[in-house]
Amino acid sequence: MHASPLDLTEIAPGFADPTRDSQAVFRRVMDAIARPGTIQDLSFAPEPPAWPRARPPRWR
């Protein structure tokens, strides 16, 4: 079974300040997990990349 190569040309740039922004996202995600029902603002985070749809496994 081969994994097809990932085309990185379609991925948009990440955080403006990778260290601080990723820490802020991590903290807000952990806060949301610790306090179910709360809403966290992640408007400063970049959009996640659009990954290709996964193919179902082939059974032998």
Secondary structure by P-SEA (a helix, b strand, c coil): cccccccccccccccccaaaaaaaaaaaaaaaaacccbbbbccccccccccccccccccc
